[in-house]
Structures are given as C-alpha cells and as structure tokens.
Amino acid sequence: MVATTERTVTRIVVGIDSSEHARRALRWARDEAQVHGATLEVVHAYPTPEVAVLPAIAALPSDEDLEASAYAVIDDQLEEVGGFDGIPVIRIARSGGAAGVLCHEAADAAMVIIGSRGRGGFKGLLLGSVSQQVATHAPCPVVIVGHGVD
C-alpha cells in the first residue's frame, strides 16, 4: 500500500507581466483556482529604478507611479483573460526581481504558476530565466505553462 499526502489547494500564486506567455499562465491559473475553489493571487514584479551619478539631472518615476503602472498591468491582463467570476482574486504588485518576488509571495501557497518564454539551450543559460529560478527556489510546487497550452 502506498501512502499519499493530499494537499489542500486554497491559495494559488501566478506571476504575470504584459506578455502572451503571462496570459497563458493566467488562464491556466484561473482554471486551476476554479477547479479547487482556491484564491488566486496575481503577482506582478516591477523593477526599482537605479540611480546613477549623471552629469545631468534625470527625472525618475515615483514609487507610487511605478506601483500604479504595475497594478495597471495586472488589471489589463485580468481583463484580457476574463472569466474570473466567483474566483477570489488578490492583486499584488511588488518592487524587485521577478523570481525573488514570486518565491516570497509563494510562501504557504499550494502552487506558483508562471509562463515560459521558451528560451532554452545555451542562450537561456546566458540570460538567466525566471522560470528556472522559481522552479529551483520556490517554497511550493511550480507549474511552468509552455507554448501551446491554453
């Protein structure tokens, strides 16, 4: 007899940006949340502007402007994908690197879902990959939604 451990799915985290890859992941996450009756946390990480010493003064966007833009990305993707009726959705915008933000937000989640941009082979090693970093460091199971999955 094989013992199994059943994991209750109450919270699903999905990482998004403004890409089609993210929309595929969001559709998959929406459907998974619907099946399990789970809360869906839609996370978008945005970079913190770095200040360099320049000979001229440059105007940088405020933290509030960056955060508002990040929430606009989330809202646009939710609207584009649609079908979230009856699913509790939490929107989260955080400053930082995408992999680190997703791993942090995935604490105590049943799973984290991300899209794959399909960069593989040597080029993928040179560029680094959010999906590789999340798969390696996430505190929960990771679903990487690839091309052709809708």
Residue pairs with C-beta under 8 A, 6 or more apart in sequence:
7 110
8 110
9 32
9 36
9 38
9 110
9 111
10 36
10 38
10 39
10 110
11 38
11 39
11 41
11 108
11 109
11 110
12 29
12 32
12 33
12 36
12 38
12 39
12 40
12 41
12 109
12 110
12 111
12 112
12 113
13 41
13 43
13 102
13 105
13 106
13 109
13 111
13 112
13 113
14 25
14 26
14 28
14 29
14 40
14 41
14 42
14 43
14 112
14 113
14 114
15 22
15 25
15 43
15 44
15 45
15 98
15 101
15 102
15 112
15 113
15 114
15 115
15 130
15 134
16 22
16 23
16 25
16 26
16 42
16 43
16 44
16 73
16 74
16 77
16 115
17 44
17 73
17 98
18 73
18 76
18 77
19 115
19 117
21 115
21 116
21 117
21 118
21 145
22 77
22 115
23 77
23 80
23 81
23 115
24 115
24 145
24 147
24 149
24 150
25 113
25 114
25 115
25 143
25 145
26 42
26 77
26 78
26 81
27 81
27 150
28 113
28 143
28 145
28 149
29 40
29 42
29 113
30 40
30 81
30 83
30 84
30 87
32 38
32 111
32 113
32 143
33 39
33 40
33 87
34 86
34 87
36 110
38 87
38 110
39 87
39 88
39 89
39 90
40 84
40 87
40 88
40 89
40 90
41 89
41 90
41 92
41 105
41 109
42 74
42 77
42 78
42 89
42 90
42 91
42 92
43 92
43 93
43 94
43 101
43 102
43 105
44 70
44 71
44 73
44 74
44 92
44 93
44 94
45 70
45 93
45 94
45 95
45 96
45 97
45 98
45 100
45 101
45 102
46 66
46 67
46 69
46 70
46 93
46 94
46 95
47 95
47 96
47 97
48 66
48 95
48 96
49 60
49 61
49 66
51 60
61 69
63 95
66 95
67 93
67 95
70 93
70 94
71 91
71 93
73 93
74 91
74 92
74 93
75 91
78 84
78 89
78 91
92 105
94 101
94 104
94 105
95 101
98 130
99 130
99 133
99 134
99 137
102 112
102 114
102 130
102 134
102 138
103 112
103 133
103 134
103 137
103 138
103 139
105 112
106 112
106 134
106 138
106 139
106 140
107 139
107 140
108 139
108 140
109 139
109 140
110 140
110 141
111 140
111 141
111 142
111 143
112 134
112 138
112 140
112 141
112 142
112 143
113 142
113 143
113 144
113 145
114 130
114 131
114 134
114 142
114 143
114 144
114 145
115 131
115 144
115 145
115 146
116 131
116 144
116 145
116 146
116 147
117 129
117 131
118 146
118 147
119 127
119 129
124 132
131 142
131 144
134 142
135 142
135 144
